[in-house]
Amino acid sequence: MITIPEPLKNKSDVSDLKKRLDWGEPALTIIDVRDRDAFNQSHITGAVSLPMDELVNRALNNFELIRDIYVYGATEKETALAVTKLRVAGYENVAELVGGLKAWKAAGYAIEG
């Protein structure tokens, strides 16, 4: 029996995101708001790079406002700021990925770069 993952939370653990990815739910996006050099060195498999200064404009041009979005940055503060910017822009389903890339790596999940 396949268990359906829980709905998106305001703050999600990396295990929450991993469950959704393993379930195969396609209607989500993972956004890395760190600078491009950091992204190119290492990032969560499937994440897209939208540095903070381009975040809102590029998101609005590429993603529906109802899309589920997981965000991580270099710090929890940067992640929270990015999530706030997206919510102010009208995105309804945005989650801070608690622990970001560091927590993702610590859990042994797939990375690229």
Residue pairs with C-beta under 8 A, 6 or more apart in sequence:
2 23
3 19
3 23
4 23
5 16
5 19
5 20
5 23
5 25
6 16
6 19
8 28
8 68
8 70
8 93
8 95
9 16
9 95
10 94
10 95
10 96
11 95
11 96
11 98
12 70
12 95
12 96
12 97
12 98
13 98
13 99
13 103
14 97
14 98
14 99
14 103
14 104
14 107
14 109
15 107
16 95
17 30
17 70
17 97
18 107
18 109
20 28
21 46
27 67
27 68
28 67
28 68
28 69
28 70
29 48
29 63
29 67
29 68
29 69
29 70
30 44
30 46
30 47
30 48
30 69
30 70
30 71
30 72
30 97
31 47
31 48
31 50
31 55
31 59
31 69
31 70
31 71
31 72
31 82
32 39
32 43
32 44
32 47
32 48
32 49
32 50
32 72
32 73
32 101
33 50
33 51
33 52
33 55
33 71
33 72
33 73
33 78
33 79
33 82
34 43
34 49
34 51
34 72
34 73
34 74
34 78
34 101
35 51
36 49
36 51
38 74
39 47
39 49
39 51
39 113
40 113
41 113
42 101
42 105
42 111
42 112
42 113
43 49
43 101
43 111
43 112
43 113
44 72
44 101
44 104
44 109
44 110
44 111
44 112
45 109
45 110
45 111
45 112
47 72
47 112
50 58
50 59
52 73
52 78
52 81
52 82
52 85
55 82
55 85
55 86
56 85
56 86
56 89
59 69
59 86
59 89
59 91
60 89
63 69
63 91
65 90
65 91
65 92
66 92
66 93
67 91
67 93
68 93
68 95
69 86
69 91
69 93
69 94
69 95
70 95
70 97
71 79
71 82
71 83
71 86
71 94
71 95
71 96
71 97
72 79
72 96
72 97
72 100
72 101
72 104
73 79
73 81
73 82
73 100
74 100
75 100
76 96
76 98
76 100
79 96
79 97
79 100
80 96
83 94
83 95
83 96
86 94
87 94
97 103
97 104
99 106
101 111
104 111
105 111
